[in-house]
Amino acid sequence: MRKLSVFLLVLGLISCSNPLQTYGTKQEAESACSQWESEEKKLFEVKYIEWGEEEDWVNKPAVNVDSVITSRYCLEEDNTSQIIGFENGEIQNETFEDADGKRGEWKIVEHFHYK
């Protein structure tokens, strides 16, 4: 009897949660994904570009290329009526390193379904 009670309690808790929330419109799903995306982490990377021969470096302008890599992005998938949220866990957890095996991978972590 105790096992049945625990099973019914777990079943009730599962039915109360809504892991596949569906938004009424595409715009609502886009807004929800944008809200989720706004909690991203940013990785700032500065690259220096050298121009010309070594002896000419004094006469060449220094060029800095700043790039920002974010940890999250949203991608619309019309054929399944959803917007998919991708995340790079290494960037999000601030453990990213520019080395093999430490750059992280893009994984689907959110689904924003719409009608």
C-alpha positions as CSV (number, residue, x, y, z in Angstrom):
1,M,0.0,0.0,0.0
2,R,2.9,2.3,0.8
3,K,4.4,1.8,-2.6
4,L,1.1,2.7,-4.3
5,S,0.8,5.9,-2.3
6,V,4.4,6.9,-3.2
7,F,3.6,6.1,-6.9
8,L,0.4,8.2,-6.8
9,L,2.2,11.1,-5.2
10,V,5.0,11.1,-7.8
11,L,2.4,10.8,-10.6
12,G,0.5,13.8,-9.2
13,L,3.7,15.9,-9.0
14,I,4.6,15.0,-12.6
15,S,1.2,15.9,-13.9
16,C,1.3,19.3,-12.2
17,S,4.5,20.4,-14.0
18,N,4.4,21.5,-17.6
19,P,7.7,20.7,-19.3
20,L,6.3,21.3,-22.8
21,Q,4.8,24.7,-22.3
22,T,3.2,26.0,-25.5
23,Y,2.9,29.7,-26.2
24,G,-0.2,31.1,-27.9
25,T,1.7,32.9,-30.6
26,K,5.0,32.8,-32.3
27,Q,5.7,36.3,-30.9
28,E,5.2,35.1,-27.4
29,A,7.6,32.2,-27.9
30,E,10.1,34.6,-29.4
31,S,9.8,36.9,-26.4
32,A,10.2,34.0,-24.0
33,C,13.3,32.8,-25.8
34,S,14.7,36.4,-25.9
35,Q,14.2,36.6,-22.1
36,W,16.0,33.3,-21.6
37,E,18.7,34.4,-24.0
38,S,19.2,37.7,-22.0
39,E,20.5,35.6,-19.1
40,E,23.5,34.6,-21.2
41,K,27.2,35.0,-20.3
42,K,29.5,36.8,-22.7
43,L,33.1,35.9,-23.6
44,F,35.1,38.8,-24.8
45,E,38.0,38.0,-27.1
46,V,40.5,40.5,-28.4
47,K,42.6,39.6,-31.4
48,Y,45.5,41.7,-32.7
49,I,46.1,41.7,-36.4
50,E,49.6,42.3,-37.7
51,W,50.0,44.1,-41.0
52,G,53.0,44.0,-43.3
53,E,56.6,43.0,-42.8
54,E,58.2,43.1,-39.4
55,E,60.3,46.2,-40.3
56,D,57.2,48.1,-41.4
57,W,55.2,47.6,-38.2
58,V,55.9,51.2,-37.0
59,N,54.3,52.7,-40.1
60,K,51.2,50.4,-40.1
61,P,48.1,51.2,-38.0
62,A,47.4,48.7,-35.3
63,V,44.1,47.0,-35.7
64,N,42.2,45.4,-32.9
65,V,39.3,43.1,-33.6
66,D,37.0,42.7,-30.7
67,S,34.6,39.8,-30.8
68,V,32.0,38.8,-28.3
69,I,30.9,35.2,-28.1
70,T,27.7,34.6,-26.2
71,S,26.7,31.5,-24.4
72,R,23.1,31.2,-25.7
73,Y,21.2,31.7,-28.9
74,C,17.7,31.0,-30.3
75,L,16.9,29.4,-33.6
76,E,13.5,29.3,-35.1
77,E,12.2,26.0,-36.5
78,D,9.0,26.7,-38.5
79,N,8.3,23.1,-39.5
80,T,7.9,22.1,-35.8
81,S,6.4,25.4,-34.6
82,Q,9.1,26.0,-32.1
83,I,12.0,28.1,-31.2
84,I,15.0,26.2,-30.0
85,G,17.4,27.5,-27.3
86,F,21.0,26.5,-27.7
87,E,23.6,26.9,-25.0
88,N,27.4,26.4,-24.7
89,G,27.8,25.2,-21.1
90,E,31.5,26.1,-20.9
91,I,30.8,29.7,-21.7
92,Q,27.7,29.9,-19.5
93,N,29.5,28.3,-16.5
94,E,32.5,30.6,-17.2
95,T,34.9,27.6,-17.6
96,F,35.6,28.2,-21.3
97,E,39.3,27.9,-22.3
98,D,40.6,28.3,-25.9
99,A,42.0,24.8,-25.9
100,D,41.0,21.5,-27.4
101,G,38.3,19.8,-25.3
102,K,37.6,23.0,-23.3
103,R,35.7,25.1,-25.7
104,G,32.4,23.4,-25.0
105,E,29.7,22.3,-27.4
106,W,26.4,23.9,-28.5
107,K,23.5,21.8,-27.1
108,I,19.8,22.2,-27.2
109,V,18.6,23.1,-23.7
110,E,15.2,24.8,-24.3
111,H,12.2,24.5,-26.5
112,F,9.7,27.3,-27.0
113,H,6.7,25.7,-28.7
114,Y,3.9,27.9,-30.2
115,K,0.6,27.3,-31.8
